[in-house]
Amino acid sequence: MAQTSSAREAPDDQDGLLTPSEVAKRFGVHPKTVSRWAAAGKLRNIRTLGGHRRFRTSEVLEFLHRIEDHGGDEEPG
């Protein structure tokens, strides 16, 4: 059976992709906040053909670690 690439994986990169809602759950914020971080350049994102944002899991985890390193008292960035 042939493997197909899912909407959660980039074809040339096995790093999973997350929706703004999934990222928001990890940070405990509203999905709109995640979109604002992306628009401000604080969190890199990929646009789907439909124009929706997706975030690489590895980059989200890196961003989360940066926040944790700063004590989590301030907004990321």
Secondary structure, 3 states (H helix, E strand, C coil): CCCCCCCCEECCEEEEEECHHHHHHHHCCCHHHHHHHHHCCCCCCEECCCCCEEEEHHHHHHHHHHHHHCCCCCCCC
